[in-house]
């Protein structure tokens, strides 16, 4: 789910009931946590069968605020624990304190939430190697996940390799580059070759590169389409073609300017 493109109750219920989807990725920033509570209830899927991820927005960073924000997210979602809680963005916007200081104290609070069992796993989003290195020096627990923009135009392989070397799960969002990848001639050509849609090619490519891939849609038919990616394999040469499309562009935020 996200704040862009609106929220669709019916799409979430469809994803849970008809597509076998069990991972819901949301955030305080998206403003739909309480709407998700209704959709989850309506779907009839048991809490223990779901993997619910939400994120801490920078207005709640800092040691004092983090636990309160987590509990508020849980309340809006109607759950007693989160499967994954992420620091949403490396920039803290706190006057008089460096980003590094705020990230460190925020992460200490995240570690406590993990130790208490309120969050089954904890991680970060949009963090680059420099941000992760600072956290490594300042804190105890290595983030379990780093959720980063990942699509054929934005394939940060050095960051992927770094995360793997530290057992940080790399999770990729915007796998379709907000639709930009769907009109690229190479993607269209491969879609024809495999008898698939351009979206399925992008998602399958991401999965084959070992990325936990999280597409987003508010349309039931698109969600269904996005799920049908486990019954075919893209040949290595064709994966290389898609890998070669990397040009460094962001369709979301660019964290490289944040210290």
Residue pairs with C-beta under 8 A, 6 or more apart in sequence:
1 7
1 12
1 24
1 25
1 26
1 30
1 32
1 36
1 216
2 27
2 30
2 216
3 29
3 30
3 31
3 32
5 216
5 218
6 218
7 30
7 31
7 32
7 35
7 218
8 218
8 219
9 35
9 38
9 39
9 42
10 220
11 217
11 218
11 219
11 220
11 223
12 24
12 36
12 39
12 40
12 43
13 39
13 42
13 43
14 220
14 223
14 224
15 21
15 220
15 223
16 22
16 39
16 40
16 43
16 45
16 50
17 43
17 44
17 45
18 220
18 224
19 223
19 224
19 227
20 227
21 223
21 227
22 45
22 49
22 50
22 51
23 50
23 51
23 53
23 214
24 36
24 40
24 50
24 51
24 52
24 53
25 53
25 54
25 147
25 173
25 214
25 216
26 32
26 33
26 36
26 52
26 53
26 54
26 55
26 77
27 54
27 55
27 57
27 86
27 88
28 54
28 55
28 56
28 57
28 60
28 69
28 72
28 73
28 88
29 55
29 57
29 88
33 54
33 73
33 76
33 77
34 76
34 77
36 77
37 76
37 77
37 78
40 47
40 50
40 77
40 78
41 78
47 79
50 83
51 83
51 84
52 77
52 79
52 82
52 83
52 84
53 82
53 83
53 84
53 85
53 86
53 147
54 73
54 77
54 82
54 84
54 85
54 86
55 85
55 86
55 87
55 88
55 125
56 66
56 69
56 70
56 73
56 85
56 86
56 87
56 88
56 106
56 110
57 69
57 88
57 89
58 88
58 89
58 91
58 92
58 93
59 93
60 66
60 68
60 69
61 87
61 92
61 93
61 94
61 102
61 103
61 106
62 94
62 102
62 105
62 106
62 109
63 105
63 106
63 108
63 109
64 109
66 106
66 109
66 110
66 113
67 109
67 112
67 113
67 118
70 82
70 85
70 113
70 118
70 119
71 118
73 82
73 85
74 80
74 81
74 82
74 118
81 117
81 118
81 119
81 120
82 118
82 119
82 120
83 119
83 120
83 121
84 119
84 120
84 121
84 122
84 123
84 144
84 145
85 110
85 113
85 119
85 121
85 122
85 123
86 122
86 123
86 124
86 125
86 145
86 147
87 103
87 106
87 107
87 110
87 123
87 124
87 125
87 127
88 125
88 126
89 125
89 126
89 253
89 255
90 99
90 103
90 124
90 126
90 127
90 128
90 131
90 255
90 258
91 99
91 255
91 258
92 99
92 102
92 103
92 106
94 102
98 259
99 258
99 259
100 134
100 138
100 259
103 131
103 134
103 135
103 138
104 134
104 135
104 138
104 139
107 135
107 138
107 139
107 141
108 139
110 119
110 122
110 141
111 122
111 139
111 140
111 141
113 119
113 122
114 120
114 121
114 122
114 141
121 144
121 145
122 141
122 143
122 144
123 143
123 144
123 145
123 146
123 147
123 168
123 169
124 131
124 132
124 135
124 143
124 145
124 146
124 147
125 146
125 147
125 148
126 147
126 148
126 149
126 253
126 255
127 135
127 143
127 146
127 148
127 255
128 159
128 255
128 256
129 158
129 159
129 162
130 259
131 255
131 258
132 143
132 146
132 162
132 163
132 166
132 168
135 143
136 142
136 166
142 166
142 167
142 168
143 168
144 168
144 169
145 168
145 169
145 170
145 171
145 212
146 159
146 163
146 168
146 169
146 170
146 171
147 171
147 172
147 173
147 214
148 156
148 159
148 170
148 171
148 172
148 173
149 172
149 173
149 174
149 250
149 251
149 252
149 253
150 156
150 170
150 172
150 173
150 174
150 175
150 206
150 211
150 213
151 172
151 174
151 175
151 176
151 177
151 180
151 181
151 202
151 206
151 251
152 177
152 181
152 184
152 187
152 202
152 205
152 242
152 243
152 245
152 246
153 177
153 180
153 181
153 245
153 246
153 247
153 248
153 249
153 251
154 174
154 177
154 246
154 248
154 249
154 250
154 251
155 209
155 243
155 246
159 170
160 170
160 209
160 210
160 211
162 168
163 169
163 170
164 170
164 210
169 212
170 210
170 211
170 212
171 211
171 212
171 213
171 214
172 206
172 211
172 212
172 213
172 214
173 214
173 216
173 252
174 251
174 252
175 202
175 203
175 206
175 213
175 214
175 215
176 182
176 198
176 199
176 202
176 203
176 215
177 202
177 249
177 251
178 251
178 252
180 251
181 187
181 198
181 202
181 245
182 188
182 198
182 199
182 202
183 198
184 198
184 245
186 241
186 242
186 245
187 198
187 201
187 202
187 242
188 198
190 196
190 201
190 234
190 238
190 241
190 242
191 197
191 198
191 200
191 201
193 238
194 200
194 201
194 232
194 234
196 204
196 232
197 225
199 215
199 222
199 225
199 226
200 225
200 226
200 228
200 229
201 234
201 242
202 242
203 213
203 215
203 226
203 229
204 229
204 232
204 233
204 234
205 234
205 239
205 242
206 213
207 213
207 229
208 233
208 234
208 239
209 239
209 243
215 226
217 223
217 226
234 242
